[in-house]
Amino acid sequence: MNDLHTFAARTVMASFEGESLPDWARRRLADGLGGICLFGENVTSRDGVRRLCTAIHQASPEAIVSLDEEGGDVTRLYHRVGSPHVGHAALGAVDDPALTRAVAQDIGGELRHVGVDLDLAPVADVNSNPLNPVIGVRSFGEEPDLVGRHVAAFVDGLQSAGVGACLKHFPGHGDTVADSHVALPVAEAPVDVLRRRELAPFRSGVAAGAIAVMTTHVVVRALDPERPATFSGAATALLRAAVVEDGLGFEGLLVSDALDMHGASGDIGVPAAAVRALAAGVDLLCLGPAFTDGQVQAVVDAVVAAVRAGDLPEERLREAAGRVSAASGRLEGMRSSTREQDHHDHRASVAAAGAAISVDGRLGSLDGAQVVRFVSGANVAAGRVPWGLPADGRILHGRPPLDVLEGDPLPELDPARPVVALVRGGHRYSWVVAGLTALARRRPDLVVVELGWPAPDRLPGRTVVHTYGAAAVSAQALDDRLAGALRG
């Protein structure tokens, strides 16, 4: 490969289908591919991930292996069963930074053991809009100071375990009502609000030493009236500018959010999006899940062609490739300075999940409760991870919940047995609110459990419970709390 192709390949974080490293990916890694991002489809077991990461690093010791392991609703290691790590919103509700650090350190220890270098976490977005369809419980909260202190604690905990942290989604995806996976969201906050609210947690994360920052495919009007932040030199300039110049002073690795998302490439395609992102200052291009050799080649070819045509300065490409190599070196130093552990302690997550649960109203006896689950779907970031109550818990007693989909009638219920309704982000769906309202009229004793972001107004029901997340550990804590009503 010539120099331009080598530099272009170094800026690409590719992906592939399956549990094993394809020959084409092995070849590209040997030729200098920047990294691999793992997704749920690559994960069937922790041992399988460990073997896969080992194969990647054998092909290229400098390659950066990453995935999204936020804890809570967004997990790749545990996407089949739900995460044993509590999520950001629950940690924010408890508001104990030491607990957040311990949870992040536990996540980092697991990732270090399987061979992951960079965790695409924490989420530094302030969830200032309760109708946000994609951030929600992935955020520590709606107050910038709270989010900032937990972002810093998460970075510290994760990196103390030998795994790099990546702040996302810069400069903020919290004040949106669209999901950048399927649309191009627009944030309209004025620049003074942006600096005070959205940027504050990113400042905290940068100050804590985060290895990387991830851009967002959101048009932030205060910075750039037309281009999403991933393609905006103004957004990158703000991130890179010195603190004394009102910037964030970040000198590390700038990673794009997945370029196959509609907010980035819906109208132009991934290769063109890659060129635009590099030109705007991104260093490492995340392509999205399940790419092929030919699709990766198309991206590399587009970058090389843009340099040769004068549309992308060669110095910018070299700078980006250099930052990828520098980050790889920092991550290797982080790994070598920490001890790998194959035993992991989830007690901090268990404690946080239990402490986060809030009850508005009275919990009476729920012995023999009928559980109705309103299934409203999941956003692309979380995917289809199990949620609700544990099937083997004390409330369900092995019985499946009564699932209600949009358009379904409410189920027939035994008037002699209590009713518990489970929702996730229920206030964002008119059909869920209508169903809960009808159910509450029929059953004045209704207990509603919100496993997503709290509604701005109280949901219908005699009692409303909030878990601040739907991870497996939060589901177990919920089961314990509801079953505890039998004793109290």
Residue pairs with C-beta under 8 A, 6 or more apart in sequence:
1 9
1 31
1 32
4 304
4 307
4 308
4 314
4 317
5 300
5 304
6 31
6 32
6 321
7 317
7 318
7 320
7 321
8 299
8 300
8 303
8 304
8 307
8 317
8 321
9 28
9 31
9 32
9 33
9 34
9 300
10 32
10 33
10 34
10 320
10 321
10 324
10 325
11 34
11 278
11 283
11 284
11 285
11 303
11 317
11 320
11 321
11 324
12 33
12 34
12 35
12 274
12 284
12 285
12 287
12 296
12 299
12 300
13 34
13 35
13 36
13 37
13 64
13 66
13 255
13 284
13 285
13 286
13 287
14 25
14 28
14 33
14 35
14 36
14 37
14 287
14 291
14 296
15 36
15 37
15 38
15 39
15 42
15 287
15 288
15 289
15 290
15 291
16 22
16 24
16 25
16 36
16 42
16 290
16 291
16 292
17 41
17 42
17 290
18 41
18 42
19 42
19 43
19 44
19 48
19 52
20 51
20 52
20 55
21 52
21 55
21 56
21 59
22 293
24 292
24 293
25 33
25 36
25 56
25 59
25 293
26 55
26 59
28 293
28 296
29 36
29 56
29 59
29 60
29 63
30 59
30 60
32 60
33 60
33 63
33 296
34 63
34 64
34 284
34 285
34 321
34 324
35 63
35 64
35 65
35 66
35 117
35 118
35 284
35 324
36 56
36 63
36 64
36 65
36 66
37 65
37 66
37 67
37 120
37 258
37 286
37 287
37 289
38 49
38 52
38 65
38 66
38 67
38 76
38 116
39 67
39 76
39 289
39 290
40 76
40 79
40 383
41 289
41 290
42 49
42 52
42 76
43 49
43 76
43 77
43 79
43 80
44 80
46 77
46 110
46 113
46 114
49 77
49 114
49 115
49 116
50 113
50 114
50 115
52 115
53 65
53 114
53 115
53 116
54 115
56 63
56 65
56 115
57 63
57 65
57 115
61 332
62 325
62 328
62 332
63 328
64 117
64 118
64 284
64 324
64 327
64 328
64 331
65 115
65 116
65 117
65 118
66 116
66 117
66 118
66 119
66 120
66 166
66 255
66 286
67 76
67 77
67 111
67 116
67 119
67 120
68 74
68 75
68 76
68 119
68 120
68 121
68 381
69 75
69 76
69 77
69 85
69 107
69 110
69 111
69 116
69 119
69 120
69 121
70 87
70 88
70 120
70 121
70 122
70 123
70 138
71 83
71 85
71 86
71 87
71 88
71 103
71 104
71 107
71 121
71 349
71 471
72 83
72 85
72 86
72 87
72 88
72 89
72 90
72 137
72 138
72 469
72 470
72 471
72 474
73 83
73 87
73 137
73 138
73 382
73 385
73 387
73 469
73 470
73 471
74 87
74 138
74 381
74 382
75 82
75 83
75 85
75 385
75 471
77 83
77 110
77 111
77 114
78 84
78 85
78 385
78 472
79 383
79 385
80 385
80 386
81 386
81 472
82 385
82 386
82 387
82 470
82 471
82 472
82 473
82 475
83 385
83 471
83 472
83 473
84 346
84 349
84 471
84 472
84 473
85 103
85 106
85 107
85 346
85 349
85 471
85 473
86 103
86 348
86 349
86 350
86 352
86 353
86 356
86 469
86 471
86 473
86 474
87 137
87 138
87 468
87 469
87 471
87 474
88 122
88 123
88 137
88 138
88 139
88 140
88 150
88 154
88 469
89 127
89 136
89 137
89 138
89 139
89 140
89 141
89 356
89 453
89 468
89 469
90 137
90 352
90 353
90 356
90 467
90 468
90 469
90 471
90 474
91 99
91 100
91 103
91 140
91 150
91 352
91 356
92 139
92 140
92 141
92 146
92 147
92 150
92 468
93 141
93 355
93 356
93 358
93 466
93 468
94 352
94 355
94 356
95 146
95 150
96 352
97 149
97 150
97 152
97 153
98 153
99 348
99 351
99 352
100 140
100 150
100 153
100 154
100 157
100 352
101 153
101 154
101 156
101 157
101 160
102 157
102 348
103 154
103 157
103 348
103 349
103 352
104 122
104 153
104 154
104 155
104 156
104 157
104 158
104 161
105 157
105 158
105 160
105 161
106 157
106 161
106 344
106 345
106 346
106 348
106 349
107 119
107 121
107 157
107 158
107 161
107 163
108 119
108 157
108 158
108 159
108 160
108 161
108 162
108 163
109 161
109 341
109 344
110 344
111 119
111 161
111 163
112 161
112 162
112 163
112 335
112 338
112 340
112 341
113 340
113 341
113 342
113 344
116 163
117 163
117 164
117 328
117 331
117 335
118 163
118 164
118 165
118 166
118 211
118 212
118 327
118 331
119 158
119 163
119 164
119 165
119 166
120 166
120 168
120 214
120 255
121 154
121 158
121 165
121 166
121 168
122 140
122 150
122 151
122 154
122 155
122 158
122 165
122 167
122 168
122 205
123 135
123 138
123 139
123 140
123 168
123 169
124 147
124 151
124 167
124 168
124 169
124 170
124 172
124 201
124 202
124 204
124 205
125 135
125 138
125 139
125 147
125 168
125 169
125 172
125 173
125 174
125 198
125 201
126 139
126 141
126 142
126 143
126 144
126 147
126 172
126 174
126 175
126 197
126 198
126 200
126 201
127 135
127 136
127 138
127 139
127 141
127 142
127 174
127 453
128 142
128 174
128 175
128 197
129 174
129 175
129 176
129 177
130 142
130 427
130 453
130 454
130 455
130 456
131 177
131 427
131 428
132 173
132 174
132 175
132 176
132 177
132 453
133 177
133 178
133 179
133 379
133 425
133 428
134 173
134 176
134 179
134 180
134 181
134 379
134 380
134 381
135 173
135 174
135 176
136 425
136 452
136 453
137 452
137 453
137 468
137 469
137 470
138 381
139 147
139 174
140 146
140 147
140 150
140 151
140 201
141 147
141 150
142 174
144 196
144 197
144 198
144 200
144 201
145 200
147 200
147 201
148 200
148 201
148 203
148 204
148 205
149 204
151 167
151 201
151 202
151 204
151 205
151 208
152 204
152 205
152 207
152 208
154 165
155 165
155 167
155 205
155 208
155 209
155 210
156 208
156 209
158 164
158 165
159 165
159 209
159 210
159 211
159 334
160 338
161 338
162 334
162 335
162 337
162 338
162 340
163 334
164 210
164 211
164 212
164 327
164 330
164 331
164 334
165 205
165 208
165 210
165 211
165 212
166 210
166 211
166 212
166 213
166 214
166 253
166 255
167 201
167 202
167 205
167 206
167 210
167 212
167 213
167 214
168 213
168 214
168 216
168 257
169 180
169 214
169 215
169 216
169 218
169 257
170 202
170 213
170 214
170 215
170 216
170 229
170 235
170 239
171 194
171 198
171 199
171 202
171 216
171 220
171 223
171 229
171 235
171 238
171 239
172 187
172 194
172 197
172 198
172 199
172 202
172 216
172 218
172 220
173 180
173 185
173 187
173 216
173 218
174 198
175 187
175 188
175 189
175 197
175 198
176 185
176 186
176 187
176 218
177 185
178 184
178 185
178 186
179 185
179 379
179 380
180 216
180 217
180 218
180 228
180 257
180 261
180 262
180 263
180 264
181 261
181 262
181 263
181 379
181 380
181 381
182 261
182 262
182 380
183 262
183 263
184 217
184 218
184 219
184 228
184 262
184 263
184 266
185 217
185 218
185 219
185 263
186 218
186 219
186 221
187 194
187 198
187 218
187 219
187 220
187 221
187 222
188 221
189 197
189 198
189 220
189 221
189 222
190 222
191 222
191 223
193 222
194 220
194 222
194 223
195 246
198 220
199 238
199 248
202 213
202 239
202 248
203 248
205 213
206 213
206 248
206 249
206 250
210 252
211 252
211 253
211 327
211 330
211 331
211 334
212 252
212 253
212 254
212 255
212 284
212 327
213 239
213 250
213 252
213 253
213 254
213 255
214 254
214 255
214 256
214 257
214 286
215 229
215 230
215 235
215 236
215 254
215 255
215 256
215 257
215 277
215 282
216 228
216 229
216 230
216 257
216 263
217 228
217 229
217 230
217 257
217 261
217 262
217 263
217 264
218 228
218 229
218 263
219 225
219 226
219 227
219 228
219 229
220 229
220 232
220 235
223 229
223 232
223 234
223 235
223 238
224 232
224 234
224 235
227 280
228 263
228 264
229 235
230 256
230 257
230 259
230 264
230 273
230 276
230 277
230 280
230 282
231 264
231 273
231 276
231 277
231 279
231 280
232 280
233 279
233 280
233 281
235 280
236 254
236 280
236 281
236 282
237 247
237 281
238 247
238 248
239 247
239 248
239 250
239 254
239 281
240 247
240 248
240 249
240 250
240 251
240 281
241 247
241 248
241 249
242 249
243 249
252 323
252 327
252 330
253 283
253 284
253 323
253 324
253 326
253 327
254 281
254 282
254 283
254 284
254 323
255 282
255 283
255 284
255 286
256 264
256 277
256 282
256 284
256 285
256 286
257 263
257 264
257 286
258 264
258 286
258 287
258 288
258 289
259 265
259 270
259 273
259 274
259 277
259 285
259 286
259 287
259 288
260 270
260 287
260 288
260 289
260 291
261 288
264 270
264 273
264 277
265 272
265 273
268 276
270 287
270 288
270 295
270 298
270 299
271 298
271 299
271 301
271 302
271 303
272 302
274 285
274 287
274 299
274 302
274 303
275 302
275 303
275 306
275 311
275 312
277 285
278 285
278 303
278 306
278 312
278 316
278 317
278 320
279 306
279 311
279 312
279 313
279 316
281 316
282 320
283 319
283 320
283 321
283 323
283 324
283 327
284 320
284 323
284 324
284 327
285 299
287 295
287 296
287 299
303 312
303 317
306 312
307 313
307 314
307 317
346 473
349 471
349 473
350 473
350 476
350 477
353 467
353 469
353 471
353 473
353 474
353 476
353 477
354 477
354 480
354 481
356 466
356 467
356 468
356 469
356 474
356 477
357 465
357 466
357 467
357 468
357 474
357 477
357 478
357 481
358 465
358 466
359 463
359 464
359 465
359 481
360 458
360 463
360 464
360 465
360 466
361 447
361 461
361 462
361 463
361 464
362 462
362 463
363 447
363 463
363 465
363 481
363 482
363 484
363 485
363 488
364 418
364 445
364 485
365 418
365 485
365 486
366 395
366 418
366 420
366 447
366 482
366 483
366 485
366 486
367 418
367 486
368 417
368 418
369 395
369 417
369 418
369 419
369 420
369 447
369 482
370 402
370 413
370 414
370 417
370 418
370 419
370 420
371 388
371 389
371 395
371 396
371 399
371 401
371 402
371 420
371 421
371 422
372 401
372 402
372 404
372 410
372 411
372 413
372 419
372 420
372 421
372 422
372 439
373 388
373 401
373 402
373 403
373 404
373 421
373 422
373 423
374 404
374 421
374 422
374 423
374 424
374 426
374 429
374 432
374 435
374 436
375 403
375 404
375 405
376 406
376 423
376 424
376 425
376 426
376 428
376 429
376 432
378 384
378 385
378 424
385 470
386 472
387 424
387 451
387 470
387 475
388 401
388 422
388 451
388 470
388 475
389 395
389 396
389 401
389 422
389 475
389 478
389 479
389 482
390 396
390 472
390 475
390 476
390 479
391 398
391 400
392 398
393 475
393 476
393 479
393 483
394 479
394 480
394 482
394 483
395 420
395 479
395 482
395 483
401 422
402 411
404 410
404 411
404 435
406 429
406 431
407 431
410 435
410 438
410 439
410 442
413 419
413 442
413 443
418 445
418 447
419 439
419 443
419 445
419 446
419 447
420 446
420 447
420 448
420 449
420 482
421 436
421 439
421 446
421 447
421 448
421 449
421 461
422 449
422 451
423 432
423 436
423 448
423 449
423 450
423 451
423 452
423 459
424 450
424 451
424 452
424 470
425 450
425 452
425 453
426 432
426 433
426 436
426 448
426 450
426 452
426 455
426 459
427 433
427 455
427 456
427 457
427 459
433 459
433 460
436 446
436 448
436 459
436 460
436 461
437 460
439 446
439 460
440 446
440 448
440 460
440 461
440 462
444 462
445 462
446 460
446 461
446 462
446 463
447 461
447 462
447 463
447 464
447 465
447 482
448 459
448 460
448 461
448 463
448 464
448 465
449 464
449 465
449 466
449 467
449 478
449 482
450 459
450 464
450 465
450 466
450 467
451 467
451 469
451 470
451 474
451 475
451 478
452 469
452 470
454 466
454 468
458 464
465 478
465 481
465 482
467 474
467 475
467 477
467 478
468 474
